[in-house]
Amino acid sequence: MLLPKFEYHEPSTLQDALNLLSELGGNAKVLAGGTDLLVRMKQKIDRPSHVISIARVPGLDAIIPRNGHGVTIGGAVSAGAISRHELLNDRFLPLALAAGRLGAPMIRNRATIGGNLVNARPAADLPPPCMVLNAEFKLKSASGEREVAAVEFFRGPGEADIEPNELLVSINVETPMPWTGGSYIKLGARKTLEISMVNVAALITLQSPDGVITDARIALGAVAPTPVRAYAAEELLIGEKPTDELFERAGMTGVGLCSPITDHRGTMEYRCMMIEVLVKRSLKQAVERAKSWKP
Ligand SMILES: Cc1cc2nc3c(=O)[nH]c(=O)nc-3n(C[C@H](O)[C@H](O)[C@H](O)COP(=O)(O)OP(=O)(O)OC[C@H]3O[C@@H](n4cnc5c(N)ncnc54)[C@H](O)[C@@H]3O)c2cc1C
């Protein structure tokens, strides 16, 4: 399949990229890793007359720690770089684990976090971990900038809170509290090169290694038109000692918050069963990691 004709732009500064987006607006598409865009262009789903590569824009591919308070991840950082990054594996584990499960090595080394989030596919790997980490997305245009919380960003399948003249420049995450542990579990028919049938990200904070749960965050993917934060399941956990029975109740509550579909990857019934199992499993993993938190 051949690509349709388009004009290619390769700005070398952020301002030039933003000016181009402002001039060309809806006729242009940003090209990051191209693992979604080029496929959609070949299939004639997207037909932009201009393509703006962000590969030469400095800084978009950087991961910058903020003095122990958090981290800023550039919009064009690859999933591969995220999965291998020491600080992200240490303090922001759900994101590093999810990035390591995206596609296969060749895809991961091209696919960017910005492309994965803007694409807003219900089964994508990176939205749920961003949601449990309370990430903020910085969007810039030629006329200004704004921040959108990860939980507010996803509007529907393929729809996100971003305008055609805006660029997702960074993902900002605060460092979780001490005694926090995280997890990410992806269920697919294969171990690699597979889109999720269900995915779950969880983050648990304990008062102390043997103490009660002081914060709990759960996000689910591939279970509704957008990824879902399971607030009602989280509320059950806060103030309680972690037990299997508690996690089972959280899993059952999680099922009630989802509206999965039947498709070629799995039936609605199977997805519901798996939400319950995977929520429970991901909470157990997160608590074990919280207990072994190191300063
Ligand atoms: C074989 C294969 C396997 C895959 N497996 C998975 C998988 O397991 N899990 C998964 O979640 N996805 C998977 N994908 C989908 C895809 O790889 C990811 O969604 C990827 O992260 C997209 O990033 P990209 O840099 O390639 O985006 P691109 O294709 O470059 O762009 C995607 C969209 O986002 C826009 N965009 C990109 N960056 C920005 C930005 N910074 N600001 C504003 N708009 C932007 C583009 O204009 C385009 O509309 C797979 C794809 C393929 C081809």
PDBQT file of the ligand as one rigid body, heavy atoms in Angstrom, charges set to zero:
ROOT
HETATM    1  C1  LIG A 301       2.693  -3.585  14.926  1.00  0.00    +0.000 C 
HETATM    2  C2  LIG A 301       2.142  -2.582  15.897  1.00  0.00    +0.000 A 
HETATM    3  C3  LIG A 301       1.953  -2.964  17.227  1.00  0.00    +0.000 A 
HETATM    4  C4  LIG A 301       1.429  -2.064  18.143  1.00  0.00    +0.000 A 
HETATM    5  N1  LIG A 301       1.258  -2.471  19.421  1.00  0.00    +0.000 NA
HETATM    6  C5  LIG A 301       0.756  -1.604  20.338  1.00  0.00    +0.000 A 
HETATM    7  C6  LIG A 301       0.579  -2.010  21.687  1.00  0.00    +0.000 A 
HETATM    8  O1  LIG A 301       0.889  -3.133  22.094  1.00  0.00    +0.000 OA
HETATM    9  N2  LIG A 301       0.074  -1.104  22.559  1.00  0.00    +0.000 N 
HETATM   10  C7  LIG A 301      -0.270   0.171  22.182  1.00  0.00    +0.000 A 
HETATM   11  O2  LIG A 301      -0.727   0.950  23.030  1.00  0.00    +0.000 OA
HETATM   12  N3  LIG A 301      -0.117   0.571  20.896  1.00  0.00    +0.000 NA
HETATM   13  C8  LIG A 301       0.392  -0.270  19.975  1.00  0.00    +0.000 A 
HETATM   14  N4  LIG A 301       0.549   0.128  18.672  1.00  0.00    +0.000 N 
HETATM   15  C9  LIG A 301       0.158   1.483  18.294  1.00  0.00    +0.000 C 
HETATM   16  C10 LIG A 301       1.316   2.519  18.276  1.00  0.00    +0.000 C 
HETATM   17  O3  LIG A 301       2.563   1.914  18.148  1.00  0.00    +0.000 OA
HETATM   18  C11 LIG A 301       1.327   3.409  19.539  1.00  0.00    +0.000 C 
HETATM   19  O4  LIG A 301       0.074   4.030  19.723  1.00  0.00    +0.000 OA
HETATM   20  C12 LIG A 301       2.443   4.463  19.488  1.00  0.00    +0.000 C 
HETATM   21  O5  LIG A 301       2.754   4.843  20.816  1.00  0.00    +0.000 OA
HETATM   22  C13 LIG A 301       2.116   5.699  18.684  1.00  0.00    +0.000 C 
HETATM   23  O6  LIG A 301       3.212   6.574  18.765  1.00  0.00    +0.000 OA
HETATM   24  P1  LIG A 301       3.933   7.174  17.469  1.00  0.00    +0.000 P 
HETATM   25  O7  LIG A 301       5.053   8.013  17.953  1.00  0.00    +0.000 OA
HETATM   26  O8  LIG A 301       4.289   6.116  16.500  1.00  0.00    +0.000 OA
HETATM   27  O9  LIG A 301       2.741   8.070  16.909  1.00  0.00    +0.000 OA
HETATM   28  P2  LIG A 301       2.472   8.589  15.430  1.00  0.00    +0.000 P 
HETATM   29  O10 LIG A 301       2.036   7.470  14.579  1.00  0.00    +0.000 OA
HETATM   30  O11 LIG A 301       3.622   9.403  14.940  1.00  0.00    +0.000 OA
HETATM   31  O12 LIG A 301       1.252   9.573  15.754  1.00  0.00    +0.000 OA
HETATM   32  C14 LIG A 301       0.018   9.079  16.231  1.00  0.00    +0.000 C 
HETATM   33  C15 LIG A 301      -0.985  10.238  16.320  1.00  0.00    +0.000 C 
HETATM   34  O13 LIG A 301      -0.610  11.154  17.343  1.00  0.00    +0.000 OA
HETATM   35  C16 LIG A 301      -0.329  12.456  16.797  1.00  0.00    +0.000 C 
HETATM   36  N5  LIG A 301       0.843  12.913  17.555  1.00  0.00    +0.000 N 
HETATM   37  C17 LIG A 301       1.992  12.215  17.756  1.00  0.00    +0.000 A 
HETATM   38  N6  LIG A 301       2.799  12.883  18.604  1.00  0.00    +0.000 NA
HETATM   39  C18 LIG A 301       2.153  14.026  18.929  1.00  0.00    +0.000 A 
HETATM   40  C19 LIG A 301       2.475  15.132  19.789  1.00  0.00    +0.000 A 
HETATM   41  N7  LIG A 301       3.617  15.168  20.507  1.00  0.00    +0.000 N 
HETATM   42  N8  LIG A 301       1.590  16.151  19.886  1.00  0.00    +0.000 NA
HETATM   43  C20 LIG A 301       0.426  16.123  19.188  1.00  0.00    +0.000 A 
HETATM   44  N9  LIG A 301       0.061  15.104  18.374  1.00  0.00    +0.000 NA
HETATM   45  C21 LIG A 301       0.921  14.065  18.255  1.00  0.00    +0.000 A 
HETATM   46  C22 LIG A 301      -0.101  12.231  15.324  1.00  0.00    +0.000 C 
HETATM   47  O14 LIG A 301      -0.426  13.392  14.564  1.00  0.00    +0.000 OA
HETATM   48  C23 LIG A 301      -1.046  11.070  15.039  1.00  0.00    +0.000 C 
HETATM   49  O15 LIG A 301      -2.351  11.550  14.877  1.00  0.00    +0.000 OA
HETATM   50  C24 LIG A 301       1.083  -0.744  17.722  1.00  0.00    +0.000 A 
HETATM   51  C25 LIG A 301       1.283  -0.363  16.397  1.00  0.00    +0.000 A 
HETATM   52  C26 LIG A 301       1.813  -1.266  15.491  1.00  0.00    +0.000 A 
HETATM   53  C27 LIG A 301       2.038  -0.824  14.070  1.00  0.00    +0.000 C 
ENDROOT
TORSDOF 0
